[in-house]
Amino acid sequence: MMSAALEAKSLGGIQRHGKDHMKHQSPSSSVMLRPAVLGLLLACAVSLSTSAVILDNGMPILWAQTASQVTDLPIQNGILTPDPWHFLHRMSLYRLLIAATDPYMGSMGTNATDSPLWGMPVQLGWMLTSGRFADPTGATTCGLQTGDTMCISTQSWWGCVNYYASALPFLSAAQQGFMGPGVQVQMQVPEGVEDFCTTYVDCAARYPDAMSKWDAFFQGLRSAFESPLPDDEKKDTLLGLYWAAQTASTQASAACQARQSYYSSVEVSFANSWLNSAEYVSASHFQSNLEKSVLFQSPLPSRVLQVGDSAPNIADLSQEENHTLYVFSWMQNINTLLGGTLVRVWKNAMCSVTTRQKGREMLEQLLLNPSFATNSFLSIITGMATSC
């Protein structure tokens, strides 16, 4: 029952404390999960582990509290009006996307969680439980354990970047008919916040490359479904379309850059290396299903980094988190020193289905196997690039 999780708000009914703290309308359901209850659930989950919690009963965190059908989202004058600045709403966008596209994902595998779209809710959960959606300015309690734990601050760089990987694909999917015939969507936006597009037309005008690539991905799903090609070819093609769209969303999120000024230089460095890592994942056509996404998200830092944090020697982070931060930093630094050559060589090496498969295996070794030497990574990709 979505009435027990999402608050039905009108598009004009959002108010904020300060800049961006949401003031929710009174729930009509007696079984509504109130922010305090959600906060308690979240706090209990986080306390169980030093790493950021990203799964709950095998599914992305708080998945059971999200919308299971489109009509569970708020509707105003016949238009869907989800609030992407509330965690459950944003997670609901992903749940609905996965449900709508699953019938077209047969080439991805036989498991119910083989769709590459699963990487997005896993990533969203990590951002929440690691505290990266909280207001970094300190002006509000948005996203804090002492405030509204479900609030995604409009001042958060992470929340801003993720907007382009959540709102944009959902708007595109709705435009392509995946949410039902003629369904219109307008994202809610906090009062006084104007730098986010909220409709398909608006986003297509501001970010034409990103929206056209998401359109191409959703259109490609239908085409692949009807195609007689072997599943492995369809799978590689669809993953290529998917990552092209994700990359375009990342490029569009450059609009968020000013928000990095609210964070420590260490967190900014990690954020930039995190963006850089996406270049490798994208070029290899990584299949970000639930299982693989959990493997790659679990070792990411479970809190916002502060001045003085220096991997691989951050005492309150796990060995896995320290290793991942070290590898991310190494990849970013080498690429910078080489003037972007490392990324270019990697992209050149990902020239075939075979080399992309090898690339995915290498990334897994580099991030998850501490004994895999970084110099091995360099020598292998150089050899792969020359074979293309």
C-alpha positions as CSV (number, residue, x, y, z in Angstrom):
1,M,0.0,0.0,0.0
2,M,1.7,3.1,-1.2
3,S,-0.5,5.3,1.0
4,A,1.5,3.9,3.8
5,A,4.8,5.3,2.4
6,L,4.4,8.2,0.0
7,E,2.6,11.4,0.9
8,A,0.0,12.5,-1.6
9,K,1.0,16.2,-2.2
10,S,-0.3,18.6,-4.8
11,L,2.3,20.2,-7.0
12,G,1.9,23.6,-5.4
13,G,1.7,22.2,-1.9
14,I,5.3,22.0,-1.0
15,Q,6.8,24.3,1.5
16,R,10.3,24.4,2.9
17,H,11.9,25.4,6.2
18,G,14.8,27.7,5.3
19,K,16.1,26.9,1.8
20,D,15.1,23.3,1.2
21,H,13.7,21.5,4.2
22,M,10.4,19.9,3.2
23,K,7.3,20.5,5.3
24,H,5.0,17.5,4.6
25,Q,1.2,17.7,4.6
26,S,-0.6,15.7,7.2
27,P,-1.0,12.1,6.0
28,S,-4.5,10.8,5.6
29,S,-3.6,7.2,6.2
30,S,-3.4,5.9,9.8
31,V,-0.6,3.5,8.8
32,M,1.6,6.2,7.2
33,L,5.2,5.6,7.9
34,R,6.1,8.9,9.4
35,P,9.6,10.4,8.9
36,A,10.4,9.6,12.6
37,V,9.7,6.0,12.0
38,L,11.6,5.9,8.8
39,G,14.5,7.6,10.5
40,L,14.5,5.0,13.3
41,L,14.5,2.2,10.7
42,L,17.3,3.8,8.8
43,A,19.4,4.5,12.0
44,C,19.0,0.9,13.1
45,A,20.1,-0.4,9.7
46,V,23.2,1.9,9.6
47,S,24.2,0.9,13.2
48,L,24.4,-2.8,12.2
49,S,27.5,-2.2,10.0
50,T,30.4,0.2,9.6
51,S,29.9,0.1,5.8
52,A,27.0,2.0,4.2
53,V,23.9,-0.2,4.2
54,I,22.5,-0.6,0.7
55,L,20.3,-3.7,1.0
56,D,17.3,-4.6,3.2
57,N,16.1,-8.3,2.9
58,G,18.0,-8.6,-0.4
59,M,16.5,-5.5,-2.0
60,P,17.6,-1.9,-2.1
61,I,17.0,-0.1,1.2
62,L,13.4,0.9,2.0
63,W,12.3,-0.7,-1.3
64,A,9.2,-2.2,0.3
65,Q,8.0,1.3,1.2
66,T,8.1,2.6,-2.4
67,A,5.5,2.8,-5.1
68,S,4.6,-0.5,-6.7
69,Q,2.4,1.1,-9.4
70,V,2.3,4.5,-11.2
71,T,-1.0,5.5,-9.6
72,D,0.6,5.3,-6.1
73,L,2.5,8.5,-7.0
74,P,0.9,11.9,-6.3
75,I,-1.4,13.1,-9.1
76,Q,-2.5,16.7,-9.7
77,N,-5.0,17.5,-12.4
78,G,-4.3,14.2,-14.1
79,I,-0.5,14.7,-14.1
80,L,1.9,12.6,-12.1
81,T,3.7,14.8,-9.6
82,P,6.4,12.8,-7.8
83,D,8.7,14.6,-5.4
84,P,12.3,13.7,-6.3
85,W,13.5,15.6,-3.2
86,H,12.0,12.9,-1.0
87,F,14.0,9.7,-0.9
88,L,11.0,7.3,-1.2
89,H,9.7,9.2,-4.2
90,R,13.0,9.1,-6.0
91,M,13.5,5.4,-5.2
92,S,9.9,4.8,-6.4
93,L,11.0,6.3,-9.8
94,Y,13.5,3.5,-10.1
95,R,11.1,0.7,-8.9
96,L,8.6,1.8,-11.5
97,L,11.2,2.0,-14.2
98,I,12.5,-1.5,-13.5
99,A,8.9,-2.9,-13.5
100,A,8.0,-1.2,-16.7
101,T,11.1,-2.3,-18.6
102,D,11.6,-5.8,-17.2
103,P,9.4,-7.4,-19.9
104,Y,12.0,-6.2,-22.5
105,M,15.1,-7.3,-20.6
106,G,15.1,-11.0,-21.5
107,S,18.5,-10.7,-23.2
108,M,20.1,-9.7,-19.8
109,G,19.6,-13.1,-18.2
110,T,17.1,-15.3,-16.5
111,N,17.2,-13.7,-13.0
112,A,14.5,-11.2,-12.0
113,T,17.3,-8.8,-11.0
114,D,19.5,-8.9,-14.2
115,S,18.4,-5.6,-15.6
116,P,21.2,-2.9,-15.6
117,L,18.7,-0.5,-14.1
118,W,19.2,-2.1,-10.7
119,G,22.5,-0.3,-10.3
120,M,20.6,3.0,-9.9
121,P,18.5,2.2,-6.7
122,V,21.5,0.5,-5.2
123,Q,23.6,3.6,-5.7
124,L,20.7,5.8,-4.4
125,G,20.6,3.7,-1.2
126,W,24.4,4.2,-0.7
127,M,24.1,8.0,-1.1
128,L,21.3,8.1,1.6
129,T,22.9,5.9,4.2
130,S,26.3,7.4,3.8
131,G,24.9,10.9,4.6
132,R,25.5,12.4,1.1
133,F,22.0,13.7,0.7
134,A,22.1,15.9,3.8
135,D,22.3,19.6,3.5
136,P,26.0,20.4,3.3
137,T,25.5,24.0,4.1
138,G,24.2,23.3,7.6
139,A,21.3,25.8,7.0
140,T,18.7,23.1,7.5
141,T,18.3,19.6,9.0
142,C,17.4,18.1,5.6
143,G,18.8,14.6,5.4
144,L,20.2,14.5,8.9
145,Q,19.5,11.8,11.5
146,T,18.2,14.7,13.7
147,G,16.0,16.1,11.0
148,D,14.0,14.6,8.1
149,T,16.0,11.5,7.1
150,M,14.0,11.1,3.9
151,C,14.8,14.6,2.7
152,I,17.3,15.0,-0.2
153,S,18.8,18.5,0.0
154,T,18.8,20.6,-3.2
155,Q,22.1,21.9,-2.0
156,S,23.7,18.4,-1.9
157,W,26.1,17.9,-4.8
158,W,25.3,14.2,-4.7
159,G,21.6,14.7,-4.7
160,C,21.9,17.1,-7.6
161,V,24.0,14.8,-9.7
162,N,21.7,11.9,-9.0
163,Y,18.7,14.0,-10.1
164,Y,20.0,13.7,-13.7
165,A,20.2,9.9,-13.4
166,S,16.7,9.6,-11.9
167,A,14.3,12.3,-13.0
168,L,15.6,12.4,-16.6
169,P,15.3,8.7,-17.4
170,F,11.8,8.5,-15.7
171,L,10.6,11.5,-17.8
172,S,12.0,9.9,-20.9
173,A,10.4,6.5,-20.1
174,A,7.0,8.2,-19.5
175,Q,7.3,10.0,-22.8
176,Q,8.1,6.7,-24.6
177,G,4.9,5.2,-23.2
178,F,6.5,2.9,-20.6
179,M,4.4,4.3,-17.7
180,G,1.1,3.9,-19.7
181,P,-0.5,5.6,-22.6
182,G,-0.6,9.4,-22.4
183,V,0.9,9.6,-18.9
184,Q,2.3,13.1,-18.2
185,V,4.8,13.8,-15.5
186,Q,5.9,17.0,-13.7
187,M,8.5,16.7,-11.0
188,Q,7.8,18.7,-7.9
189,V,10.4,21.3,-7.0
190,P,10.9,23.2,-3.8
191,E,9.8,26.8,-3.6
192,G,12.5,29.1,-4.8
193,V,14.6,26.4,-6.5
194,E,14.8,27.0,-10.3
195,D,17.8,25.3,-11.6
196,F,16.2,21.8,-12.2
197,C,14.1,20.9,-15.2
198,T,10.8,19.3,-14.2
199,T,9.1,18.0,-17.4
200,Y,10.1,16.1,-20.5
201,V,9.8,19.2,-22.7
202,D,11.8,21.3,-20.2
203,C,14.6,18.7,-19.8
204,A,14.7,18.1,-23.5
205,A,15.2,21.8,-24.1
206,R,17.9,22.2,-21.5
207,Y,19.7,18.8,-21.9
208,P,18.9,17.6,-25.5
209,D,21.8,15.1,-25.6
210,A,20.8,13.4,-22.4
211,M,17.1,13.2,-23.2
212,S,17.7,12.0,-26.7
213,K,20.0,9.2,-25.4
214,W,17.5,8.1,-22.8
215,D,14.9,8.1,-25.6
216,A,17.2,5.9,-27.7
217,F,17.7,3.5,-24.8
218,F,13.9,3.0,-24.2
219,Q,13.2,2.8,-27.9
220,G,16.1,0.3,-28.2
221,L,14.5,-1.9,-25.6
222,R,11.4,-2.3,-27.8
223,S,13.5,-2.9,-30.9
224,A,15.6,-5.5,-29.2
225,F,12.5,-7.3,-27.9
226,E,11.3,-7.7,-31.5
227,S,14.7,-8.4,-33.0
228,P,15.8,-11.9,-34.1
229,L,19.4,-11.3,-33.2
230,P,21.1,-13.6,-30.6
231,D,20.7,-12.5,-27.0
232,D,24.4,-11.7,-26.4
233,E,24.3,-9.2,-29.3
234,K,21.1,-7.6,-28.1
235,K,22.5,-7.5,-24.6
236,D,25.7,-5.7,-25.6
237,T,23.8,-3.2,-27.8
238,L,21.3,-2.4,-25.0
239,L,24.1,-2.0,-22.5
240,G,25.8,0.4,-24.9
241,L,22.7,2.5,-25.2
242,Y,22.1,2.4,-21.5
243,W,25.6,3.6,-20.6
244,A,25.5,6.3,-23.4
245,A,22.4,7.7,-21.7
246,Q,24.0,7.5,-18.2
247,T,27.1,9.2,-19.5
248,A,25.0,12.0,-21.0
249,S,23.2,12.4,-17.7
250,T,26.5,12.7,-16.0
251,Q,27.6,15.4,-18.4
252,A,24.4,17.2,-17.9
253,S,25.0,17.2,-14.1
254,A,27.9,19.5,-14.6
255,A,25.3,22.1,-13.7
256,C,25.8,20.8,-10.1
257,Q,29.4,21.7,-9.9
258,A,29.1,24.9,-7.8
259,R,27.6,22.7,-5.0
260,Q,31.0,21.1,-4.5
261,S,32.2,24.2,-2.7
262,Y,30.2,23.0,0.4
263,Y,32.4,20.0,0.9
264,S,35.9,19.3,2.0
265,S,38.7,19.0,-0.6
266,V,39.0,15.3,0.3
267,E,35.3,14.7,-0.5
268,V,35.5,16.7,-3.7
269,S,38.5,14.7,-4.8
270,F,36.6,11.5,-4.1
271,A,33.5,12.9,-5.9
272,N,35.6,13.7,-9.0
273,S,37.3,10.3,-9.0
274,W,33.9,8.7,-8.6
275,L,32.8,10.5,-11.8
276,N,36.0,9.4,-13.5
277,S,35.4,5.8,-12.6
278,A,32.1,5.9,-14.5
279,E,34.1,6.4,-17.7
280,Y,35.6,2.9,-17.3
281,V,32.4,1.3,-16.2
282,S,30.5,2.8,-19.1
283,A,33.0,1.9,-21.8
284,S,33.1,-1.7,-20.7
285,H,29.3,-2.0,-21.0
286,F,29.1,-3.1,-17.3
287,Q,26.0,-5.1,-16.6
288,S,24.9,-3.3,-13.4
289,N,22.4,-5.9,-12.2
290,L,21.6,-6.1,-8.5
291,E,24.3,-8.6,-7.6
292,K,27.2,-6.8,-9.4
293,S,26.0,-3.4,-8.3
294,V,26.1,-4.5,-4.7
295,L,29.6,-5.7,-5.1
296,F,30.8,-2.4,-6.5
297,Q,28.7,-0.1,-4.2
298,S,29.4,-1.9,-0.9
299,P,33.1,-0.8,-0.6
300,L,32.4,2.9,-1.3
301,P,33.0,5.2,1.7
302,S,30.2,4.9,4.3
303,R,30.4,8.6,5.3
304,V,31.2,12.0,3.8
305,L,35.0,12.5,3.8
306,Q,36.6,15.2,5.8
307,V,39.9,17.1,5.9
308,G,42.6,14.7,7.2
309,D,41.1,11.6,5.7
310,S,43.8,9.8,3.7
311,A,43.3,6.4,2.2
312,P,44.3,3.7,2.7
313,N,44.7,4.8,6.3
314,I,41.3,6.1,7.4
315,A,40.8,4.5,10.8
316,D,37.0,4.4,10.9
317,L,36.5,3.0,7.4
318,S,36.8,-0.6,6.5
319,Q,39.8,-2.1,4.7
320,E,37.6,-2.5,1.6
321,E,36.5,1.1,1.7
322,N,40.1,2.3,2.1
323,H,41.2,0.1,-0.8
324,T,38.4,1.5,-3.1
325,L,39.2,5.1,-2.2
326,Y,42.9,4.4,-2.9
327,V,42.2,2.8,-6.3
328,F,39.8,5.6,-7.3
329,S,42.4,8.2,-6.4
330,W,45.1,6.3,-8.3
331,M,43.0,6.0,-11.4
332,Q,42.1,9.7,-11.3
333,N,45.7,10.9,-10.6
334,I,47.2,8.7,-13.3
335,N,44.7,9.9,-15.8
336,T,45.3,13.5,-14.9
337,L,49.1,13.1,-15.1
338,L,48.8,11.6,-18.5
339,G,46.5,14.3,-19.7
340,G,43.5,12.0,-20.0
341,T,45.4,9.3,-21.8
342,L,44.4,6.5,-19.4
343,V,40.7,7.0,-20.1
344,R,41.3,7.3,-23.9
345,V,43.4,4.1,-24.0
346,W,40.7,2.3,-22.0
347,K,37.9,3.5,-24.3
348,N,40.0,2.4,-27.3
349,A,40.6,-1.0,-25.8
350,M,36.8,-1.5,-25.3
351,C,36.4,-2.1,-29.0
352,S,34.6,-5.4,-29.1
353,V,32.3,-7.7,-27.1
354,T,35.4,-9.8,-26.2
355,T,37.6,-6.9,-24.9
356,R,34.6,-5.4,-23.1
357,Q,34.1,-8.7,-21.2
358,K,37.8,-8.7,-20.3
359,G,37.5,-5.0,-19.2
360,R,34.7,-5.8,-16.8
361,E,36.7,-8.7,-15.3
362,M,39.7,-6.3,-14.9
363,L,37.6,-3.7,-13.1
364,E,36.3,-6.3,-10.7
365,Q,39.8,-7.4,-10.0
366,L,41.1,-3.9,-9.5
367,L,38.4,-2.8,-7.1
368,L,37.7,-6.0,-5.2
369,N,41.1,-7.8,-5.2
370,P,43.7,-5.8,-3.2
371,S,46.5,-8.1,-4.5
372,F,45.8,-7.1,-8.1
373,A,48.6,-4.6,-8.9
374,T,47.8,-1.3,-10.5
375,N,50.7,-1.7,-12.8
376,S,49.1,-4.9,-14.1
377,F,46.1,-2.9,-15.0
378,L,48.1,-0.4,-17.0
379,S,50.1,-3.1,-19.0
380,I,47.0,-5.2,-19.7
381,I,44.9,-2.3,-21.1
382,T,47.8,-1.0,-23.2
383,G,48.1,-4.5,-24.8
384,M,44.3,-4.7,-25.3
385,A,44.2,-1.3,-27.0
386,T,46.9,-2.3,-29.5
387,S,44.9,-5.4,-30.6
388,C,41.9,-3.2,-31.7
